[in-house]
């Protein structure tokens, strides 16, 4: 029997002997974690739990917008123009909300108030014009 490279024979002798204490010396130690602390998924879970346990007004506004989009998609199954008008009403309502005084007008602040309102009105007008110009399906 030829010895493997780096084999001193002590491991084979421990495995061959009947002593259970020496038999455990042959086994490799259990794998250790290379990093200390929590794994990235656990850290992200803790962040999400802390962040979303107390939703802000911005979070509620986002939820309302998403529900509005879903409702307009459901309305478009009934009538395409009705769904398009409902979809265009969402950015128009956001522009109206941005025009309100504090604290409602400052739920989200990306740019100046006028730029936000003009952008939302422009998007609403484009959606309405698209709804009107597309032939009835």
N, C-alpha and C positions, 0 to 999 in steps of 0.2 A: 504494500500500500504506500503510495507516494503522498507526501505532505503537501498541502496547498501552500502557495507563497505567503510568507508572513505567519505561518502556523508554528507555534512553539511547542505544541504537543500538550500543553497544560489543559486546554479546553477538551481535547479528546480524552485525556486521562480523567478529568472531572466527570465527563459524560459517561465514561465506562465504569467508574466506581459506583457503588451502590449508595453512596452518601447523598441524601436529598439536599443538604445544604450546599454541597459542591455542585450539584446538578443545576441549581439556579444561577450559578456563576456563568454558565454557558450562554444563557439567554441575554438578549440585548435589553438594555433598560427601556422603559416605556418612552414613547416619543413625547417630547416636551413642546409646549407652545413656544414659538420663537419670539412672540411679542407678549408683553405683559398687558393686562387689562382686557377690555371687551373687544370683541371682533367688530368689524365695520357695520355689519347688519344690526347688531345690538345697539351700537351707537346711533345709527340712523333711526331705529325704532324709538329710542329714548327722545331724540330730537323731535320726531313727529308727534309723539305723545305729549310732550311739553308745549310744542308750538300750536297744535290744533285742539288742545283741551280748552283753551279760552279763545274762541274765534273772534276776530276783530270785525269792524264794520266792512272792511274791504273784503274779507272772506265771505260775509253774507251777501255782499253785492255780486261777487263772482258766482256764488251759488244761484242767485236770482237770474243772472244773465244766462247761465247754463240751462236752467229750467225754462227760461224764455225761448232759447234756441230750440230746445226739444219740443216745446209746445208749438212753435212755428213750423217745425218739421212735421209734426202730426197734423197741423192744419193744412200743410201743403199736400198731404195725401187726400184731403177732402177737396180742396180747390187750390190750384197753384198760385193764383193771384192773392188769395187770402193769406196763404202762408208767406208770400213775399212781403205783403204789407205788414204782417205781424213781425217778420224778421227785421224790416226797416224801422219799425217802431222802437226796437231795443236801443240802437245807438242814438236815436232821437231822444228817448227818455234819459239816456246817460248824459246827453248834452244839456238837457233841462236840469238834471241833478247837479251837474257841474256849475250851472249858472246860479244855483241857490247859495245863500250866505253860509258862513261857518255854522256848525261843523259839517253839514251835509255836503257842501261844495268842495270840501277838502278830504273826501274819502280816499281818493287817489290823486297824487300830484306828480305828473311826469314833466309837464311843460307849463307854460303860463295858462291861465284860465281861458283866455281868448283863443289860443291855439287849440286847446283841447276841445272847446265847444265847436270851433270851425271844422275841426277834423271829424268829429262825430256827426255834425250836420251834413258834411260832404259825403260821408259814408252812407248816411240814411238816404240822401238824394240819389246817390248812385244805385243803391239797392232798389229804390222805388222806380227809377228809370229802367233798370233791368227787368223788374217785374212787369212793367207796362209794355215794354218793347218785345218781350219774348211771346211768341204766339201761344194761344191757349192749348194746353196739352190734353 
